[in-house]
Amino acid sequence: MPQGSWLSFLVFIDDLDVECLIHIYVDDTTLIESLCVQHQPSNMELFFYQLQVWANNNDMVVNLDKTKEIVMGPPSKTSHLPLLQLSPGHVER
């Protein structure tokens, strides 16, 4: 996509449907999951898979080198969360 054509990108990604909160700014997409219970399992792997399927269906690729996982909260409440797994490995946390 040519630099500066963010409007066409926003129109292009308007059909992105992932089962979590999504924040989109130009060509950056953030998937957001809030876990309120201490040992609640995360569905982020499913959400990320849905994003990858959408990208593949739209002839796009998720840049795994730039993909990061951020977990916020005290380690005592977040240490049980597994790393986000991909076919070749995991997403950097």
N, C-alpha and C positions, 0 to 999 in steps of 0.2 A: 504494500500500500504506500503510495507517495506520501512524503512528509506533509503534514498540514491538512490531510483529508479526513480528519476525525469525524466529521458529520456523516460521511458515507460509512465509516466503521460503525458508528452508533446505530445506524439503520440496519446494517448487516447483522449485528449481534442482538437485535431486538427479540429474536425468537429463542434465545438461550433460556432453557428451562431446567434448572437444577433445584432439587428439593430442599434448599437451604437459603438463607439470606445471601444476596449477591450485591456487591458494590462494584460498579464499573466506572472507570475514569479513562477516557480515550481508549488506549489499547491495553490497559491493565485491568484484570478481573480479580476480585477478592471474594472467596467463598467464606462465609461466616457461620459458625456453629456455636451456640451457647449451651454449655452443659451446667445445669443448675444443681444436680445431685452429685455428691462426691464420686461415686463409682459408676455413674451413668456411662454406658458405652458410647463411643464416638461413631458417628456415621460419615465422617469426613472422607473415608476411603470410597464409599459409595458416591458421595457428591462429586469427588474428584474424577471418578470413573465416568459419571454422567457428563461432566465437562469435556473429558477426552472423547467420548462418543460423539458429542455435539461438534467438537472441533473436527474430528475425522469426517463426519457427514457433510461438513461445510468446507472441505479441502483445506483445513488449517491444521497446524501442529502446535501443541503446547510445548513451549521451550522449557524442558526439564532442568536445564542448567540455571535458569533464572527463577524456577519455582521454589518457594520456601514455605515452610510451615511455621507459624508462630503460635505458641501455646502460652496463654496468659493466666496467671494464678499462682498461688503458692505451690511449691513442689509436693507438699504433703497431700494436696488435692488433685494434682495433675500428673504425678509420676506413673500412674497406672495406664495412662494413654499410650497405646502402641505407636510406633513410627508409621508414617503414611507410606505404605508399600506400593511399589510399582513393579512391572515385569523385571527390569534389570537390577532393581535395588530399592532404595527408599528416598523420599524427599528430605532434603536437609532441614533440620529443625533448629 
